[in-house]
C-alpha cells in the first residue's frame, strides 16, 4: 500500500466511523473520532480524514497538528490579526512555516499588518485553499 495515498475502508456504526483492520499504515495519520470531529456520514468522514492526512492537519496520534489547529482558527475566523508590523510579520512567518500562507501564489499587500488582515479575512471567507492558493470561490471573487 502506498503510504502517500491513505486508503480507508470503514463503515458507520452508531454515529462513528469504524475502520477495518489493516487499512492504515504506520506512516499514515490515525483515525481518532474522539480527538477530531468527523461527519456522521461515512463517505464524507472518509473524505475528511483523507484530506486532513494529505495536508498534514492531523498526526499519527489522530489529533490536530499545529497546522491543523491554525487552519481551524483561520477557517472559523477566530484569529485576530496583529496590529504592529513586527507581530504581523511574525504571524505571517508562522503561517508560512505551517504551509498555510504562500505569498508566491497570491499577491498580498507589502505592509505586513495589511497582509495579515487580508490573509485572515480571505481565509475565513473560504477564498484561500489549504495549499495557499486561491479556491474556485476566491478566483471568482478576485480575478
C-alpha positions as CSV (number, residue, x, y, z in Angstrom):
1,X,0.0,0.0,0.0
2,X,1.3,3.4,-0.9
3,X,1.8,5.4,2.3
4,X,1.2,8.7,0.5
5,X,-2.3,7.7,-0.6
6,X,-4.2,6.8,2.5
7,X,-6.9,4.3,1.8
8,X,-9.6,4.0,4.4
9,X,-12.2,1.3,4.5
10,X,-14.8,1.7,7.1
11,X,-18.5,1.7,8.0
12,X,-20.7,3.9,10.0
13,X,-21.7,2.3,13.3
14,X,-23.8,4.3,15.9
15,X,-22.6,7.6,14.5
16,X,-18.9,6.8,14.5
17,X,-16.7,5.6,11.6
18,X,-15.2,2.2,12.2
19,X,-12.0,1.5,10.3
20,X,-11.3,-2.0,9.1
21,X,-8.1,-3.6,10.4
22,X,-5.1,-3.2,8.1
23,X,-6.4,-0.1,6.3
24,X,-3.9,2.3,7.7
25,X,-0.1,2.1,7.6
26,X,2.4,3.2,10.2
27,X,3.2,6.3,8.2
28,X,-0.5,7.3,7.9
29,X,-2.3,9.5,10.3
30,X,-4.5,7.8,12.8
31,X,-8.3,8.0,12.8
32,X,-9.5,9.0,16.2
33,X,-13.1,10.4,16.3
34,X,-12.6,11.3,20.0
35,X,-9.9,13.9,19.0
36,X,-11.2,15.2,15.7
37,X,-14.8,15.7,14.8
38,X,-15.9,14.0,11.7
39,X,-19.2,13.9,9.8
40,X,-21.8,11.3,10.7
41,X,-21.9,10.2,7.1
42,X,-19.2,7.6,6.5
43,X,-18.5,8.7,2.9
44,X,-17.9,12.3,4.0
45,X,-15.9,11.2,7.0
46,X,-13.5,9.2,4.8
47,X,-13.1,12.2,2.6
48,X,-12.4,14.5,5.5
49,X,-9.9,12.1,7.0
50,X,-8.1,11.7,3.7
51,X,-7.9,15.5,3.2
52,X,-6.7,16.0,6.8
53,X,-4.0,13.4,6.2
54,X,-2.9,14.7,2.8
55,X,-2.5,18.3,4.1
56,X,-1.0,17.0,7.5
57,X,-3.7,18.6,9.6
58,X,-3.8,15.6,11.8
59,X,-0.9,13.5,13.1
60,X,-0.1,9.8,13.8
61,X,-1.9,10.1,17.1
62,X,-5.2,11.2,15.4
63,X,-5.1,14.7,16.9
64,X,-4.8,18.0,15.1
65,X,-1.2,19.2,14.5
66,X,-0.2,22.8,14.9
67,X,-1.0,23.4,11.3
68,X,-4.5,21.8,11.9
69,X,-5.2,24.0,14.9
70,X,-4.1,27.1,13.0
71,X,-6.3,26.0,10.0
72,X,-9.4,25.6,12.2
73,X,-8.8,29.0,13.8
74,X,-8.4,30.7,10.3
75,X,-11.4,28.9,8.8
76,X,-13.6,29.9,11.8
77,X,-12.4,33.5,11.7
78,X,-11.1,33.2,15.3
79,X,-7.7,34.8,14.5
80,X,-7.1,38.4,15.5
81,X,-4.6,40.0,13.1
82,X,-1.6,41.6,14.8
83,X,-1.6,45.4,15.0
84,X,2.1,46.1,14.7
85,X,4.4,45.4,11.8
86,X,6.7,43.2,13.9
87,X,4.0,41.0,15.3
88,X,2.2,40.8,11.9
89,X,5.4,39.7,10.2
90,X,5.9,37.0,12.9
91,X,2.4,35.8,12.4
92,X,2.8,35.6,8.6
93,X,6.1,33.8,9.1
94,X,4.4,31.2,11.3
95,X,1.7,30.6,8.8
96,X,4.3,30.3,6.0
97,X,6.2,27.7,8.0
98,X,3.0,25.8,8.6
99,X,2.3,25.9,4.8
100,X,-0.9,27.9,5.0
101,X,0.3,31.2,3.7
102,X,2.1,31.3,0.3
103,X,2.9,34.8,-1.0
104,X,4.1,33.2,-4.3
105,X,0.5,32.1,-5.1
106,X,-1.5,35.1,-4.0
107,X,-0.3,38.7,-4.1
108,X,-0.7,40.4,-0.7
109,X,-0.1,44.0,0.4
110,X,3.5,45.0,1.1
111,X,2.6,46.0,4.6
112,X,2.7,43.0,7.0
113,X,-0.2,44.4,9.0
114,X,-2.4,44.8,6.0
115,X,-1.2,41.4,4.5
116,X,-2.2,39.5,7.7
117,X,-5.6,41.2,7.7
118,X,-6.1,40.2,4.0
119,X,-5.0,36.7,4.7
120,X,-7.1,36.1,7.8
121,X,-10.2,37.6,6.2
122,X,-9.9,35.8,2.9
123,X,-9.2,32.5,4.6
124,X,-12.3,32.8,6.8
125,X,-14.4,33.6,3.8
126,X,-13.1,30.5,2.0
127,X,-11.2,32.2,-0.7
128,X,-7.8,30.6,0.1
129,X,-7.2,26.8,-0.2
130,X,-5.1,24.7,2.1
131,X,-2.3,24.9,-0.4
132,X,-2.1,28.6,0.0
133,X,-3.6,29.4,-3.5
134,X,-7.0,30.6,-4.5
135,X,-10.1,28.4,-4.2
136,X,-12.6,28.5,-7.1
137,X,-14.6,30.8,-4.9
138,X,-11.6,33.1,-4.5
139,X,-10.7,33.0,-8.2
140,X,-14.3,34.1,-9.0
141,X,-14.1,36.9,-6.5
142,X,-10.7,38.4,-7.3
143,X,-10.0,37.5,-10.9
